[in-house]
Amino acid sequence: MTDLPSNTALPTPAETPVETTAEGEAEAKPEVGVGPWDGEWPEGEHWDPDLLRDGDRRNVVDQYRYWKHEAIVADLDSKRHDFHIAIENWQHDLNIGTVVRTANAFLAKEVHIIGRRRWNRRGAMVTDRYQHVRHHPTVEDFVQWAEGEGLAVIGIDIFPDSVPLETYDLPRNCVLVFGQEGPGLTPEVHDAAVATLSIEQFGSTRSMNAASAAAIAMHAWVRRHVFQQAVS
């Protein structure tokens, strides 16, 4: 598969919709994506003829404009990172969609849902179509899977034995596990983790949003293993 030719300019929307403000003034509303392909269609199995004809309004980067969905997933699979993300879902945690969206942004290998299978996909902003999501009904099932894959289970939460994420040398092959908002990680995950990491905070609150913590931890892995920033 190839990207768009370097000298190819993506077509712009033919018309920008206009909305009216409360004061009656016209206000342009940006249109997502690009319109129909302008000129001779490119050749290649990864191009989607429907998108070339009608335009591509999906939430994807320019590299994947007009690509078939399965072609995008295949290309992402060829370069995914070696870390996984897991989040416990015993009380239908609303943060899961945002975690999935962030995992897609950092190109996690997979996202794992432990507990309830159903989760609110709104926060994922359709990125779950491009991110592999696996369900584990119990913590035991999840731990057995991680051990079978040779992945270190790393918990992210505040416990008396937690060590700072900022100074911990994250292993390349690992699964970062987050508890749901409020109760945090269950004792079962805490016991199964090779380490539990905390994120240093400097304000008045004791904890932060689970989705925010997940983003920080994922970025820590990227800094360590993509940019080779060694911990001190």
C-alpha positions in Angstrom: 0.0 0.0 0.0 1.1 3.5 -0.7 0.3 6.9 0.8 -1.0 9.8 -1.3 1.6 11.1 -3.7 3.7 13.8 -2.1 2.6 16.4 -4.6 -1.1 15.5 -4.3 -3.3 18.1 -2.6 -6.4 16.8 -1.0 -9.6 18.3 -2.4 -11.3 20.8 -0.1 -15.1 20.6 0.6 -17.0 22.2 -2.2 -19.1 24.2 0.1 -18.9 25.2 3.8 -22.2 25.0 5.5 -23.4 28.2 7.2 -25.3 28.5 10.5 -27.0 31.5 12.0 -26.0 32.8 15.4 -28.5 34.0 18.0 -27.9 37.5 16.8 -28.9 36.5 13.2 -25.4 36.7 11.9 -24.1 34.1 9.4 -21.4 31.8 11.0 -19.4 29.3 8.9 -19.3 25.8 10.3 -16.2 23.9 9.3 -17.0 20.7 7.4 -15.1 17.5 8.4 -13.0 15.7 5.9 -12.7 16.1 2.2 -15.0 16.0 -0.8 -15.0 13.8 -3.9 -11.6 13.1 -5.5 -10.7 15.7 -8.1 -9.2 14.3 -11.3 -8.2 10.8 -12.3 -8.6 8.2 -9.6 -5.5 6.7 -8.0 -4.7 3.0 -8.5 -4.4 0.5 -5.7 -6.5 -2.1 -3.8 -6.6 0.1 -0.7 -8.6 2.9 -2.3 -12.4 2.9 -1.6 -14.3 3.7 -4.8 -17.3 5.0 -2.8 -15.2 7.4 -0.8 -13.4 8.6 -4.0 -16.7 9.3 -5.6 -18.6 10.8 -2.6 -15.9 12.2 -0.4 -14.4 11.1 2.9 -15.9 12.6 6.0 -14.4 10.2 8.5 -12.2 11.2 11.5 -9.0 9.9 10.1 -5.6 11.5 9.4 -4.8 12.7 5.8 -2.6 9.6 5.2 -5.8 7.4 5.3 -8.1 9.6 3.3 -10.2 7.6 0.8 -8.7 4.3 2.1 -10.9 1.3 2.7 -11.6 0.6 6.4 -10.0 -2.8 6.4 -6.9 -1.4 4.6 -6.5 1.2 7.3 -6.7 -1.4 10.1 -4.2 -3.7 8.2 -1.8 -0.8 7.9 -2.1 0.1 11.6 -1.6 -3.6 12.5 1.7 -3.6 10.7 3.1 -0.9 13.1 1.3 -1.2 16.4 3.3 -0.7 19.6 4.1 -3.5 22.1 2.0 -2.2 25.0 -1.6 -3.1 25.8 -4.2 -1.2 27.8 -6.8 -2.7 30.2 -9.5 -1.1 32.2 -11.9 -2.7 34.7 -15.6 -2.3 34.0 -17.7 -3.5 36.9 -20.0 -0.5 37.1 -20.2 0.6 33.4 -17.4 3.1 33.5 -18.0 6.0 31.2 -14.2 6.6 30.8 -13.7 3.6 28.6 -14.6 5.3 25.3 -12.0 8.0 26.0 -9.4 5.4 26.9 -10.0 3.6 23.6 -9.7 6.8 21.7 -6.4 7.6 23.4 -5.1 4.1 22.8 -5.8 4.5 19.1 -3.9 7.8 19.1 -0.9 6.1 20.7 -1.3 2.9 18.6 -1.7 0.4 21.4 -1.7 -3.2 20.5 -5.1 -3.9 22.0 -7.5 -2.6 24.6 -8.9 -5.0 27.1 -12.2 -4.7 29.0 -12.3 -6.6 32.2 -15.7 -7.3 33.7 -18.9 -6.1 32.0 -18.8 -6.5 28.2 -21.0 -3.5 27.5 -19.3 -0.1 27.5 -20.3 3.4 26.3 -18.7 3.9 22.9 -19.6 7.6 22.5 -16.3 8.8 23.9 -14.4 6.6 21.5 -15.5 8.9 18.6 -15.6 5.8 16.3 -11.9 5.0 16.9 -13.0 1.6 18.2 -13.4 0.6 14.5 -9.6 0.9 14.1 -8.6 -0.3 17.6 -8.7 -4.0 18.6 -10.8 -4.4 21.8 -10.8 -7.7 23.7 -13.2 -8.7 26.5 -12.3 -10.7 29.7 -15.2 -11.6 31.9 -13.0 -12.0 35.1 -9.6 -10.8 36.4 -8.5 -14.4 36.5 -9.2 -14.8 32.8 -7.3 -11.6 32.0 -4.3 -12.5 34.1 -4.1 -15.9 32.5 -4.2 -14.3 29.1 -1.4 -11.8 30.0 0.8 -14.5 31.4 0.3 -16.6 28.2 1.4 -13.7 26.1 4.4 -12.9 28.2 3.1 -9.5 29.2 4.0 -7.7 32.5 0.8 -6.6 34.2 1.4 -3.0 35.4 -1.3 -1.4 37.6 -1.8 2.4 37.6 -3.3 3.5 40.9 -2.4 5.0 44.3 -1.5 2.3 46.8 0.9 2.3 49.8 3.3 0.2 47.7 2.9 2.2 44.5 6.1 3.6 42.9 6.3 6.7 40.8 5.5 6.3 37.1 8.0 9.1 36.4 11.0 7.1 37.6 9.9 3.5 36.8 11.5 1.8 33.8 8.4 0.6 31.9 9.0 -2.8 30.2 8.4 -2.8 26.4 6.0 -5.8 26.5 3.4 -4.9 29.1 -0.3 -4.2 29.7 -1.2 -1.1 31.7 -4.2 -1.6 33.8 -6.6 1.0 35.1 -9.4 0.8 37.6 -12.8 2.4 37.1 -13.6 5.9 38.4 -14.0 6.0 42.1 -13.0 2.5 43.5 -9.9 2.2 41.3 -8.1 -1.1 40.8 -9.6 -4.1 42.5 -7.4 -6.0 45.0 -7.3 -8.9 42.5 -5.5 -6.8 39.9 -3.3 -5.2 42.5 -2.1 -8.6 43.6 -1.5 -9.8 40.1 0.5 -6.8 39.0 4.3 -7.0 38.9 4.2 -3.3 39.9 1.7 -0.6 40.7 2.6 2.9 39.6 1.3 6.2 40.8 1.3 9.5 38.9 2.8 12.5 40.8 0.3 15.2 41.6 0.8 18.6 43.0 -2.6 20.1 43.6 -5.3 19.6 46.3 -7.1 16.6 44.9 -6.0 13.0 45.8 -6.7 11.5 42.4 -7.3 12.3 38.7 -9.8 11.1 36.1 -9.0 7.5 35.0 -9.0 8.5 31.3 -6.5 11.3 32.0 -4.3 8.9 34.0 -4.4 6.4 31.1 -3.2 9.1 28.6 -0.3 10.0 30.8 0.8 6.4 31.3 0.6 5.7 27.6 2.6 8.7 26.7 5.2 7.6 29.3 5.6 4.3 27.4 5.9 6.1 24.1 8.6 8.5 25.5 10.5 5.5 26.8 10.3 3.1 23.9 9.7 5.3 20.8 11.9 8.2 21.7 14.3 6.2 24.0 14.0 8.7 26.8 15.6 6.8 29.7 14.3 7.3 33.2 16.6 8.9 35.7 
